[in-house]
């Protein structure tokens, strides 16, 4: 007996889920597309078994429906599905980064014989679209499930069992608790990054040295400010009440630093940095999360013609994929510093070993 999985929104997340399920015994993956060329692309790239332009056809007889559309569209899709004759026992889930509102919508709709269980795979990529989809995207990441009250345990266990194909670590949370935690560790940092970049941008209007000297580290610590504006508009408005509380707490933290500086409290500043240092050192390293980690190596390179090409060739000959190369410093009197960026931790580790074997000085 074949289990049908319908995926609405076959992009980075939806496409990666499809690749996790496709080819597994007893599973058939159907993708929903809005344009014929998109449907053809999903099939030709081997992401789904079938693709259709019809919402009704995709949902027909589906055992599982994954809503992988932007947060701002989730409730609309759920409402449209509620008007269809869905298969009894069908499980609908989503991948949005806010969970309370969609859970409330599902409870309000109360689709007979159908179970809604919110989901949030906490993994992403610097790239987007189905072209960036990978069956490895969720491996070693947390995948949060937020079943509303009243969902049968058998339905939850069935979805959890299916998601084992992603090789993610499943975490069960209440929808409201999820939104509080993710708001703090992901949504708040995005707001802070945007506010910081906009503050520096305002200074730059009167003195262009701000943007000139803001390269390197400033770009790294604020890179999430380049996130998609429409997606983040919807996320923040959807999680508005949580974000307002978090921003008030953030203002308190900033106010405490203002007080430390106004009073010249050096011991207090030192204590604040020590506390942050200790907590941060306890955080798990190299685990996939909401904010995509950087896999970078820095190496000393002599100022010789062709050195960049030689290093890239050495890595390429071993099948190691580079995502970016940057020369941070190169002067006649000192070695240049080259930053090599990788999309996968495994590529970074292989590159480190290869470069060290070839007598390059490598820094993590």
C-alpha positions in Angstrom: 0.0 0.0 0.0 1.4 3.4 -1.1 1.6 6.4 1.2 1.0 9.7 -0.6 2.8 12.8 0.6 1.7 16.1 -0.9 4.0 19.1 -0.7 2.7 22.6 -1.3 5.7 25.0 -1.8 8.5 23.0 -3.4 11.3 25.4 -2.6 14.4 25.0 -0.4 12.5 23.4 2.6 9.6 21.7 0.7 12.1 20.4 -1.9 14.5 19.1 0.7 11.6 17.3 2.5 10.6 15.8 -0.8 14.1 14.5 -1.4 14.1 12.9 2.0 11.0 11.0 1.2 11.4 10.3 -2.5 12.6 6.8 -3.4 11.7 5.4 0.0 9.7 2.1 -0.2 6.0 2.7 -0.1 6.2 6.5 -0.4 5.0 8.7 -3.3 5.7 12.4 -3.3 3.5 14.8 -5.2 4.4 18.5 -5.5 2.0 21.3 -6.1 3.2 24.1 -8.5 1.6 27.3 -9.7 3.3 27.3 -13.2 3.8 24.5 -15.7 7.5 25.3 -16.0 7.8 24.9 -12.2 6.0 21.5 -12.3 8.3 20.3 -15.1 11.4 21.5 -13.2 10.4 19.6 -10.0 10.0 16.4 -11.9 13.1 16.8 -14.2 15.3 17.6 -11.2 14.1 14.4 -9.5 12.7 16.2 -6.5 9.2 14.7 -6.7 7.5 11.7 -8.3 4.7 13.8 -9.7 3.8 17.5 -10.0 0.4 19.1 -10.6 -1.0 22.6 -10.9 -4.2 21.5 -9.2 -4.5 22.0 -5.4 -7.4 19.5 -5.4 -5.4 16.8 -7.3 -2.4 17.2 -5.0 -4.5 16.9 -1.9 -6.7 14.0 -3.2 -6.1 10.8 -1.2 -3.0 12.3 0.5 -2.0 10.7 3.7 0.3 13.6 4.6 0.2 17.2 3.5 3.1 19.5 4.0 2.5 23.2 3.8 5.9 24.7 2.9 4.6 28.2 1.9 5.5 31.5 3.6 4.0 32.1 7.0 1.7 34.8 5.7 0.0 32.3 3.4 -0.4 29.3 5.7 -3.8 30.1 7.1 -5.2 30.7 3.5 -3.9 27.3 2.4 -5.3 25.6 5.5 -8.7 27.2 4.9 -8.7 26.1 1.2 -7.8 22.5 2.2 -10.6 22.5 4.8 -13.1 22.8 1.9 -11.8 19.7 0.1 -12.8 16.1 0.7 -9.6 15.1 2.3 -8.7 11.5 3.1 -9.9 10.4 6.6 -6.9 10.3 8.9 -4.9 12.7 6.7 -2.2 14.6 8.7 -1.5 18.2 7.7 1.6 19.9 8.9 3.6 23.0 8.0 7.1 24.3 8.3 6.5 27.9 9.4 8.7 29.5 12.0 5.7 30.7 14.1 3.3 28.1 15.4 0.6 29.6 17.7 -1.5 31.3 15.1 -1.6 28.4 12.6 -2.5 26.0 15.5 -5.4 28.3 16.5 -6.5 28.4 12.9 -6.5 24.6 12.7 -8.5 24.3 15.9 -11.1 26.9 14.7 -11.5 25.1 11.4 -11.8 21.6 13.0 -11.6 19.6 9.8 -13.5 16.3 10.4 -11.2 13.3 10.3 -8.1 15.3 9.6 -5.3 16.1 12.1 -3.2 19.2 12.0 0.3 19.1 13.7 2.5 22.2 13.4 6.1 21.7 12.4 9.3 23.7 12.2 12.5 22.3 10.8 15.2 24.5 12.3 17.6 24.4 9.4 18.2 26.6 6.4 20.7 27.7 3.8 22.2 30.8 2.4 20.6 29.8 -0.9 16.9 29.5 -1.7 14.6 27.8 -4.1 14.3 24.2 -5.2 17.7 24.4 -6.9 19.2 24.5 -3.4 17.1 21.6 -2.0 19.1 18.8 -0.4 18.2 15.5 1.3 21.0 16.5 3.9 19.5 19.8 4.8 17.8 18.6 8.0 20.5 16.1 9.1 21.6 16.8 12.7 19.1 19.7 12.9 16.2 20.1 15.4 12.8 19.5 13.9 10.1 20.9 16.2 6.6 19.5 16.2 3.8 21.4 18.0 0.6 19.3 18.2 -2.4 21.3 19.4 -4.5 19.8 22.2 -6.7 16.9 21.2 -4.5 15.5 18.4 -4.4 11.7 18.8 -1.1 10.3 19.9 -1.2 7.8 17.1 -1.3 10.7 14.6 1.7 12.4 16.2 3.7 9.2 16.3 2.9 8.6 12.6 4.3 12.0 11.6 7.3 11.6 13.9 8.0 8.2 12.3 7.8 9.7 8.8 10.1 12.5 9.7 12.8 10.1 10.7 13.7 10.0 7.0 15.0 13.6 7.5 17.6 12.4 10.1 16.7 15.4 12.2 16.2 15.3 16.0 12.5 15.6 16.7 11.5 18.0 19.6 7.9 18.3 20.9 6.8 21.7 22.1 3.6 23.6 22.8 3.0 26.1 20.0 3.2 29.1 22.4 6.4 28.0 24.0 7.9 27.4 20.5 7.1 31.0 19.5 8.7 32.4 22.7 11.9 30.5 22.3 12.3 30.9 18.5 11.4 34.6 18.9 14.3 35.0 21.3 17.0 33.0 19.4 16.1 33.8 15.8 13.5 36.6 15.4 15.1 39.0 17.9 18.6 38.7 16.4 17.2 39.5 13.0 15.6 42.7 14.3 18.8 43.7 16.1 20.9 43.1 13.0 18.6 45.2 10.8 18.5 48.0 13.4 22.3 48.0 13.7 22.8 48.1 9.9 20.3 50.9 9.5 22.0 52.8 12.3 25.4 52.6 10.6 23.7 53.4 7.3 22.4 56.6 8.8 25.8 57.6 10.0 27.2 56.8 6.5 25.1 59.5 4.9 27.4 62.1 6.5 30.6 60.2 6.5 31.2 57.4 3.9 34.1 56.0 6.0 31.5 54.1 8.0 30.7 51.8 5.0 34.3 51.7 3.9 35.5 50.4 7.3 32.5 48.2 8.0 33.7 45.4 5.7 34.8 42.0 7.1 33.7 41.4 10.7 30.8 43.9 10.6 29.4 42.2 7.5 29.7 38.8 9.2 27.9 39.7 12.4 25.1 41.5 10.6 24.7 39.1 7.6 21.1 38.1 8.7 20.1 41.7 8.0 20.1 40.7 4.3 17.2 38.2 4.9 14.1 38.4 2.7 12.1 41.5 3.7 8.6 40.1 2.8 9.2 36.8 4.6 10.4 38.6 7.7 7.6 41.1 7.6 5.1 38.2 7.9 7.1 36.4 10.6 7.4 39.4 12.8 3.9 40.5 12.5 2.6 37.0 13.1 4.7 36.8 16.3 4.1 40.4 17.2 3.0 40.0 20.9 6.1 37.8 21.7 8.4 40.2 19.9 7.1 43.2 21.7 7.9 41.6 25.1 11.3 40.5 23.9 12.2 43.9 22.6 11.3 45.4 25.9 13.7 43.0 27.6 16.3 43.9 25.0 15.8 47.6 25.8 16.4 46.7 29.4 19.7 45.0 28.5 20.8 48.0 26.4 19.8 50.4 29.3 22.0 48.4 31.7 25.0 48.9 29.4 24.2 52.6 29.2 24.2 52.7 33.0 27.5 50.8 33.1 29.1 53.3 30.8 27.6 56.4 32.4 28.9 55.3 35.8 32.3 54.2 34.5 31.7 50.7 35.9 34.6 48.8 34.5 34.0 45.8 36.7 30.3 45.6 35.6 31.3 45.7 31.9 33.8 42.9 32.5 31.2 40.9 34.4 28.7 41.3 31.6 31.2 40.0 29.0 32.3 37.1 31.3 28.7 36.1 31.8 28.0 36.1 28.0 31.3 34.3 27.3 30.5 31.5 29.8 26.9 31.0 28.5 28.0 31.1 24.8 30.8 28.6 25.4 28.2 26.1 26.6 26.1 26.4 23.4 26.4 23.4 21.1 28.8 23.9 18.2 28.3 23.0 14.6 24.7 22.0 15.0 22.3 23.2 12.4 19.9 25.9 13.6 17.7 28.8 12.6 20.6 31.0 11.7 22.7 29.2 9.1 26.3 28.6 10.5 29.4 29.8 8.6 31.9 27.1 7.7 35.0 29.2 7.1 38.7 28.6 7.0 41.3 31.3 7.0 44.8 30.6 5.6 48.0 32.6 5.2 49.0 32.8 1.6 52.1 34.4 0.0 51.6 37.3 -2.4 52.4 35.2 -5.5 50.6 35.3 -8.9 48.3 32.4 -9.3 48.1 31.4 -5.7 44.3 31.7 -5.5 43.8 29.5 -8.6 46.2 26.9 -7.3 44.4 26.6 -4.0 41.0 26.4 -5.7 42.3 23.7 -8.1 43.8 21.6 -5.3 40.4 21.7 -3.5 38.5 21.0 -6.7 40.6 18.1 -7.7 39.5 16.4 -4.4 35.8 17.2 -5.1 35.6 19.9 -2.3 33.1 22.6 -3.1 33.9 26.2 -2.3 31.0 28.6 -1.9 33.1 31.8 -1.7 36.7 33.0 -1.6 37.8 36.4 -0.1 41.3 38.0 0.2 41.1 39.9 3.5 44.6 41.3 3.4 47.4 41.2 0.9 50.5 43.5 1.2 54.1 43.1 0.0 55.5 43.0 3.6 53.0 40.4 5.1 51.3 37.3 3.9 47.8 37.6 2.6 44.9 36.2 4.5 42.4 34.2 2.4 39.0 33.2 3.7 37.5 30.1 2.2 33.8 29.5 2.8 31.9 26.2 2.5 28.3 25.2 2.6 28.9 21.9 4.3 30.9 21.2 7.4 32.3 18.1 5.8 33.8 20.1 3.0 35.4 22.5 5.4 37.0 19.6 7.4 38.3 17.9 4.3 39.7 21.2 3.1 41.4 21.9 6.4 43.2 18.5 6.3 44.2 18.9 2.7 45.6 22.4 3.1 47.5 21.5 6.3 49.0 18.5 4.5 50.2 20.9 1.8 51.9 23.1 4.5 49.4 26.0 4.5 48.8 27.6 7.9 45.1 27.2 8.6 42.9 29.0 11.1 39.4 28.0 12.1 
